[in-house]
């Protein structure tokens, strides 16, 4: 089971990594890390509401869509980019 502190640490590491990659003009890597940070935030929302985090994207879509459709639309929109 994932805990909230691990998700927060993951979020911070992805943001720091994204900033580092961006500063070195490795934009694809930066975007991927920024997206992972968004997913970590979504997982925090799910964890707080459901008590656990899904281990695959389809389940995350279902749960997040039910809990907060706007946030899920943003995440899906970013994923398609």
C-alpha positions in Angstrom: 0.0 0.0 0.0 1.3 3.4 -0.9 1.3 6.1 1.7 0.7 9.8 1.3 4.3 10.8 2.2 5.6 8.5 -0.6 3.3 10.2 -3.1 4.4 13.6 -1.9 8.1 12.6 -2.2 7.4 11.2 -5.7 5.7 14.5 -6.7 8.6 16.6 -5.5 11.2 14.4 -7.2 9.3 14.5 -10.5 9.1 18.3 -10.3 12.8 18.6 -9.5 13.7 16.2 -12.2 11.5 18.0 -14.7 13.1 21.4 -13.9 16.5 19.8 -14.2 15.7 18.3 -17.6 14.1 21.5 -18.8 17.1 23.5 -17.9 19.3 21.1 -20.0 16.8 21.5 -22.9 15.7 17.9 -22.7 12.1 18.8 -23.1 10.6 15.4 -23.8 12.0 14.1 -20.5 10.9 17.2 -18.7 7.3 16.8 -20.0 7.2 13.2 -19.0 8.4 14.0 -15.4 5.9 16.9 -15.1 3.1 14.5 -16.2 4.2 12.0 -13.6 4.0 14.7 -11.0 0.4 15.4 -12.1 -0.4 11.6 -11.7 1.1 11.7 -8.2 -1.2 14.6 -7.3 -4.2 12.6 -8.7 -3.1 9.6 -6.6 -3.1 11.8 -3.5 -6.7 12.8 -4.2 -7.7 9.2 -4.7 -5.8 8.0 -1.6 -7.5 10.7 0.5 -10.9 9.8 -0.8 -10.7 6.0 -1.3 -8.0 5.0 1.2 -5.9 3.2 -1.5 -4.3 4.0 -4.9 -5.0 1.9 -8.1 -2.1 0.2 -9.8 -3.2 0.8 -13.4 -4.4 3.8 -15.4 -7.9 2.5 -16.4 -8.9 2.1 -12.8 -7.4 5.5 -11.9 -9.5 7.0 -14.7 -12.7 5.5 -13.3 -12.1 6.5 -9.7 -10.8 10.0 -10.5 -13.6 10.6 -13.0 -16.1 9.8 -10.2 -14.3 11.8 -7.5 -13.2 14.8 -9.5 -14.1 14.8 -13.2 -12.4 18.2 -13.9 -9.1 17.0 -12.6 -9.4 13.8 -14.5 -10.1 15.7 -17.7 -7.0 17.7 -17.2 -4.9 14.6 -16.6 -6.3 12.8 -19.7 -5.8 15.9 -21.8 -2.2 16.1 -20.7 -1.7 12.3 -21.3 -2.9 12.7 -24.9 -0.4 15.5 -25.6 
